[in-house]
C-alpha cells in the first residue's frame, strides 16, 4: 500500500479513495481519479511548512553541461540565488 502525502486539502478530499467525486467534477479530474483507483493508496495531508522535501525536489536545478557558457540575466541570477538558499 502506498501513501500520497499532499499539502492541498481540496485535492486530498477529491482523490480520497473512500469518497465519491462531486457531480460537477471536471473531466480531467475524473480521468486522474479513474487512474488512481487502480492503485491501493492512502492520502495523508501534511502542512506545507513540513513538506519542504517536495519543494526542494521540484526546484532542484539540473546539472549544467560541461560546455555551458554562463550567460544569465539579473532575473535569472536572482531566481538561482533564491533556489540555492531556500531553507530546508
C-alpha positions as CSV (number, residue, x, y, z in Angstrom):
1,X,0.0,0.0,0.0
2,X,1.3,3.4,-1.0
3,X,0.9,6.8,0.7
4,X,0.3,10.1,-1.1
5,X,1.4,13.0,1.0
6,X,-0.2,16.2,-0.2
7,X,-0.3,19.8,1.1
8,X,-3.6,20.6,-0.5
9,X,-6.8,19.8,1.4
10,X,-9.0,20.1,-1.7
11,X,-7.0,17.6,-3.6
12,X,-7.0,15.3,-0.6
13,X,-10.8,15.4,-0.5
14,X,-11.2,14.9,-4.2
15,X,-8.9,12.0,-4.6
16,X,-9.6,10.3,-1.3
17,X,-10.1,6.6,-2.2
18,X,-13.1,6.2,0.2
19,X,-15.1,9.2,-1.0
20,X,-17.0,9.7,-4.2
21,X,-16.3,12.5,-6.6
22,X,-18.6,15.6,-6.7
23,X,-21.1,15.6,-9.6
24,X,-19.7,18.8,-11.1
25,X,-16.1,17.4,-11.4
26,X,-14.0,18.4,-14.4
27,X,-13.3,15.6,-16.9
28,X,-9.6,15.8,-16.3
29,X,-10.0,15.2,-12.6
30,X,-12.3,12.3,-13.4
31,X,-9.5,10.7,-15.5
32,X,-7.0,11.2,-12.7
33,X,-9.3,9.7,-10.2
34,X,-10.0,6.7,-12.5
35,X,-6.3,6.2,-13.0
36,X,-5.6,6.4,-9.2
37,X,-8.5,4.0,-8.5
38,X,-6.4,1.1,-9.9
39,X,-3.9,1.5,-7.0
40,X,-4.1,0.8,-3.3
41,X,-3.2,4.0,-1.6
42,X,-4.0,6.3,1.3
43,X,-3.9,10.1,1.2
44,X,-2.2,12.0,4.0
45,X,-2.5,15.7,4.4
46,X,0.7,17.4,5.6
47,X,1.1,21.2,6.1
48,X,3.3,23.0,3.5
49,X,5.8,24.0,6.2
50,X,6.5,20.3,6.9
51,X,6.5,19.4,3.2
52,X,9.8,21.1,2.1
53,X,11.3,18.0,0.6
54,X,8.8,18.2,-2.4
55,X,9.6,21.9,-2.8
56,X,13.3,21.1,-2.9
57,X,12.9,18.3,-5.4
58,X,10.8,20.4,-7.7
59,X,13.2,23.3,-7.6
60,X,16.5,21.5,-7.6
61,X,18.3,22.7,-10.7
62,X,19.7,20.2,-13.2
63,X,23.4,20.0,-13.6
64,X,24.8,22.2,-16.3
65,X,26.5,20.6,-19.3
66,X,30.3,20.7,-19.3
67,X,30.5,23.2,-22.2
68,X,27.8,25.5,-20.8
69,X,28.5,29.2,-21.2
70,X,27.3,31.1,-18.2
71,X,25.2,33.9,-19.8
72,X,22.2,34.6,-17.5
73,X,20.5,37.9,-16.9
74,X,19.8,39.5,-13.5
75,X,16.3,38.0,-13.0
76,X,17.7,34.5,-13.6
77,X,20.6,35.2,-11.3
78,X,18.1,36.3,-8.5
79,X,16.0,33.2,-9.1
80,X,19.1,31.0,-8.9
81,X,20.2,32.6,-5.7
82,X,16.7,32.1,-4.1
83,X,16.6,28.5,-5.2
84,X,20.1,27.8,-3.9
85,X,19.4,29.3,-0.5
86,X,15.9,28.0,0.3
87,X,15.8,26.8,3.9
88,X,15.1,23.1,4.1
